[in-house]
């Protein structure tokens, strides 16, 4: 059963917002503020997604995006029109899919991870149908699209060694590997794709060259790092942090390698994505009982 209203909480106050859909009876996802210079940041839209929402692609220029949701028994990808706040279609996927990304040319990449193996499925960005499967060296933890429209950066490996595998989604070939810290959890490529930014759970961010795998700089944004998103001009890095259900987003000025503000994030945010113009940040929220996308104007 679905409802057309949504409760959300911020700074200890609860408001009723007539935006999007949410499952009746699901717990309202509160927003944790933490130290923040934006004390009254409210979502401009809330879009209901399936329970167990895990990851999402950045919106395409036409306003559509894909959401990965489910659990170990069943998973799917779901396409949404964010401007209309409605679902467009869905496709079943492997129960081992862990993450999703979409290129500017429309290709989808689905990261797959089992206990000991990994792969990337390249799929049609309109239908979600799988076009090719490319094995990688270990379970996939994170996938990000490059700005050339065809490259995907795939964080994969074991607890002893991880790397970022670079895949050409047009030729379905591995074109490079970048060694990264063994506990890395998220990756994004820089504009021009000369470097990648990699996040560790202790909050350390490393900038690493794609050619040669050299660490050019490292800095800390605080503990409990979970996911990365990079602004379109490459000047601002957004870092999802938090423990348990509590989350926030550190906004990092890459020129100074310093946190310039901390934004509140919805409880149980699993991932963050940016609109192509960098003006809207989406919290990808999911628990076993509910899911949604919350849009915040920056």
N, C-alpha and C positions, 0 to 999 in steps of 0.2 A: 504494500500500500504506500502511496506517495502523497506528500503534502506540498503545497505551494508556498509555505512559509518556512523561515529558518531562524533559529535562535543562535546568537553568538555573543561572546562576552569579551570585554576588554577593560583593563584597569579596574577589575572588580565590579563592573556594572554590566548588566545584561540588557540588550535591545532586541526588539522584534523587527526583522527585516523581511519584506515581501519580495525576496529575490530567489530565483532558482527553485530547486526541489530538494527535499530531504526525506529520508525514510521516517515514517511515523514511529515515535517511541524511542528513537536513537538519542543517545546522550548529546547535548549541545557541546560542540567543540569550543572551549574557551581559548582566548588569546593570551599568551604570556608576554608581558612587556619587557621585563628586565631593564637594565639601564638604557634609556632611549631618549633621543632628542625629538622623537616624533611620538608624543604621549597620547595623541588622539587619532592615530591612524586607523581608519575603518575600511573594511572591504567594500569596494564599489559594486561587486557582484559576487554571488555565491551560486555555484552550479552543482547540483547533486550528481554524484558519480556512484558506481557500484561499491558495495562494501569491500574492504580489502584493497582499496586503491593504493598503488605502489609508486607509480612513475607516470610522467606525461611528456609529450613533445612540446616544443615551443610552438605557438600558433603560427600557421602559415599566413601569407598575405591575404588570403581569402577569408581568414577568421576561423579556420578549422584546426583542430588538434586531435591527437590520439591519446588515450589514457590506457595504461596497463593496470588491471585489477584482478583479484582473485586470491586463491590460496594453493596449498600443495595438492589439493584434489582437483581443482578446476581453475583455469585462467582464461582471460580473453582480452582483446583490445577493442576499445570503444571510441568511435569518432564523434566529436562534438562541434557544433557551431557556437563559438563563445559569444558572438554578438547577439544571437538569438537565444542563447542559453538552453539549447536542446540537443538531444542525441540524434545522430544521423544514421548510425549503423554499428555493427559489431562483427568480430571475427574470433573464433576460438583459436587459441595458441597452445603451445606446449606448456605443461605445468611447471617446467623448469625455466621459463622466461623470467628474467630478473630486472630488466631495464629496457627502455625504448628511447629512440631518438629519430628525428626526421630531418632530412637535408632540405635546403632551399629549393631544390629541383623536385622535391616530392618523394624521394626514396625513404622508406622506413628501414631502420635497423633494430632488430630484436636481439638483445644479449641473452644467452642461455648459460646456465650454470648448474651442473650436477655436483656431487661430492668431489669428483676428481677430473671432470672434463668440462669443456666450454666450446661455444660456437656462436656465430652471428648469423641470423637469418635476415637477408635483404628482402624486403617485401614491397609490393605496390602501395604507394601512399594514398591511392583512391579507394581500393578495395580491401587492402590489408592482406591480399594473397601473397604467399611466399614465392619468391623468384629464384633464390639461391641460398645455399648454406655454406658458410666458410668456417672451418675449424680454427680454434685458437688454442693456446697452450694450457689454459686452465679455465676454471669457472669465471664467468663474467660478472663484474660488480657494477660497472658503470659504462654507459655509451654516450658519446657526444658527437655532434655533426660539425664538420669544418665549414668555413665560409665559401669554399670553392664549389659547393653544391654536390660533390660526389664522395668526399672523404668522411670516414667515420673513425673516431678515436675510441678504442675499446680497452678499458682497464680490466685485466684478467690475470689469473695466476693462483698460487697457493699461499698459505700462511708463511711460507719460507721465502718466496720470490714472486714478485709481480712485475708486470710490464704493461705498457700501452701499445697495443697492436693497431697499426694504421691500415685501414682497408679502403680500397677503391670500390665504391658501390656500383659503378658502371661496369667494371671488368670483373668484379667479384674476386679480386686478388689482394693478398697481403702485400703491402708496399713498404712496410717498415715496422720496427719494434723499438720502443723507448724504455729502458730500464727505469723503474720508479721504486720508492720505498715499499718494503714488503707488507706494510699494513695500510697502504693507500686505499681510500674508499670512494673517491670521486675524481673526475678529470674533465677539463675543458681546454680546447685549443685556443691560442691567441689569434686575433685577426691576422691573416696572412699565413697562419699555421706554421710559423717558424719555431714556436715554443708551445709547451703545454703547462697548465697549472694543475697541480695534484694536491689533494687534501688528505691529511692523516687524521685519525680520530682524536689525537691530542691537540688538534687545532693548528698544526704547522702546515703552511702552504709552501710548496716548492715550485719554482719556475724552472723548467727543464727544456733544453734544446731538443728539437725533434731529430736534427742531424747531429749525431754524436752522443746524445743522452747526457749532456753536462748540466749540472745544477748551477744556474746563474745567480739565484738568490733564494733565500728562505726567510720566512717571517711567521709569527704566531698571531692568531686572532682569538685566542682563548681556547678552553677545552671543549670537548664533545663535538668535533666537526663531523658533519653528515653529508653535505652535498654542496656543489658549486654551480654558479651561473655567472656569466661574464657579459658586461654591457657591450653594445654593438661597436663602440669606438675603442674598446679595449682598455679604457681608463679606470673602470670601476668593476670590482669583483664582489659578488654577493655570496656569503657563506652561511648556509643553514647550520645551526648549532643546537644542542640541547640534549638532555637526558630524560628518560621516561617519556611522559606525554608533553613535557614543557619544551618549547622551541623559541628561538629568535633568529634573526638574520643580521649578521655583521656586514656593514657596507664598507668596503675597503678601497681607499684611494691608492691605486697601484704606483703612482708616482712617488708617494711618500711611504708606501707599505705600512699604512696606519689605518685603524678603524676610525672612520669619521662619524659614524652613528650606528646605533643598533635599533633595528626595527622589530616590533612585536610580530610574532607568527602564530598561526592557529595551532592549537594543541594537536599533537600527533601528525604534524606535517612531515611527510616522508621524502619530499623532493621539492625543488623550486625551479621554475622556468620563467624566462623573460619574453615579453612581446618583441617582435623584430625591431621596433623603434626604441626599445629600452625604457618605455614610459610606464609599463605595467608589469608588476611582479605577481606571479601566480603561486600560491601555496597549494601543493598537492597533498591533500589530507586523506588519511586512511586508517581505519581500525577494522577488526573483524566484524563490526556491526554497522559501520557507516563509511561513506566517502564523499568528498566534495573537492571542488576547486574554488579557492577564494582569491579574487583579483584585488590587488592593491595598487592604486595610482601613486607613482613615485614623483 
